[in-house]
Amino acid sequence: MTGTFHHRQERLRREAEAELAGRLLPPWHHRVLQRFGVEQDSGWYPLLNQFAPHTPANRPDAVLVGPQGVLVVLLREAEPEWEDARAAFVWAAELLAGASTDAGAVTEAVIRAVVVHPADHRGRKGHTGEHLAITEAELDRVLRHGERLLKPAEALNIARHLDSRTFDLAPFMWNSQRIPGQRIPGQVGESALIETQDLRRERVERALERPFRDWRIFLDDTQLGAVRRRYSGPARITGPAGTGKSVLALHRLAYLSRRTTGKLLFTTHLRNLPLIAAEQFRSLAPHLVQRIEFTHLHSWARDFLDQRGRAADVDEQKVEQAFDAVWQRSELTGPLRGFRNSRSYWKDEINRVIKGRGIRTLDTYRTVPRKGRGQPLPAELRARAWQFYCEYERELSERDAFDHNDVLMRALSELDRRPLPRQYAAVVVDEVQDLTLIGLRLVHAISGDGPDQLLLVGDGQQQVYPGGWRLSEAGISLQGRGEVLRRNYRNRASIVQQAGELDAINRFDDLDGGPAVALRSALPVLPGGEVVRWEGADQEEALVAALRELGDTADTAVLTRTNSAAQHWDQVLREAGFTVRSLDRWNGRASGPIHIGTVHRAKGTEFRAVFLPDEGLQFNGHRDEVEASNRHRLVAQTRARDHLWIATLSS
């Protein structure tokens, strides 16, 4: 068998040599291209540039399609200009528009640029952010090793597609058969529509068969246009939970990173979401991850101020002490307690309304809308709340302390004084509805108003922090730029139906310039699913039993409203013999432990199964508390793809 194998390899090498005989190529080019030809036995389909060895600097010498994806290959003696490597990638990527796999349209997640140098090359090698640089002796690194991204039939279809799109590339060592012409627009009838729907269903089902981490970056064909669209200014993606907003944004970051220079920024109000997004992006485009800065907004502001010599670290203990020092003064807080006897309510009033909006005077505070804060606050109580705020500021000053809003305001002030020397090529803000107004102004100052520079991603139904604003208050105009997503890809139909019954009020209905789309209006793509509603007295025993009955607890989460409840269930499950992990310490990588954490920490995540214990929380009938509770429950329930368990305690 070994001899037969080597004989075949030698025969293929000679056939490749014969095909290349008419080209005046450098010897090392001959060796590399012969190797490409031999690799047809491993499922690779090479296409060679017809102009070689005089290939334009900004075009690839070859494109290979095979198990490890699509390789855009440049054969170079020296390191190419980064503009040329990027242009070669973009040229090939544009040719692939319209190509598809079983999972849907081909995205740039399966494409990579590879620069091959001669064996004696002594320059830089490895990943540069634009391409992978190797020598001819290291071809196994891209031809034999790495994750298998394409099935044999998919690779052949993509290679055929490339051959049909350009005369610059010609098949090498394999025979191309032209793919059928596309259906003429306007001739799509009912049968064709049904065929398209069946095809989407088949692709979704195939995607579900892949590892769960791959499902979390699944992009439907209908979303590809939004990935590649050009926007003349700030734009947005909105839609109900599970419609693929964040995934689309990550694919767009990969797309833009190949068409721009400099860094790109992914940010959000939530601390752990950037870690999870970075891990998703690494699965999507590992060779581009160093181009993207994933960080939550407060970290960005703190690091920026450090670089400018204006450090502003937050000491949480001092901040709490400053607030408590004022809260305990009954002569000041008595009337406020009489209106709403809730420490957290008045802390939110300062953090989300007064400081969160950057309000500087009592006169402004008297007139500012308090969207999402419940019943109106009378003028005399606004004056009391303002006095509370002033005393809180004095207590912070005495402790030489900053709170999180101070950090954002100082960063915004510093940007006004001296803008960034080089703006980010693009800024994506996920879960934008949870930013304060001052945070929104900050990301706008970071990005600017240029084409494709700012993308806002959010859904008001999933707001987990109080308050509200309008984009116009931050000086942002969308002018109809953006997408409203309506198909739910995350949750199976029964879970969409369950969560859709919640009356989760959207306080950010202007994110799409018009009426918001509710979850109950979303179209579930995934059929089936299981919703279990348990009611009884011993939910600890019931939840443990349900987890054991589930069997495979990978990609499972227990979600709570409060940190104390999360700590309780952490202890319960550990004592029951389960391996658990706090969502606070999860970076998005696949793992076996059951995840436990609050709804706030679960934003931007999804799991196969989600368990929601009853925490016995009582509300006093305040409208804002009821609205917040429903939004939290909607977020929690829509983290589940296949299985949802909801507990109700009864005496």
Disulfide bonds with the S-S distance in Angstrom:
none
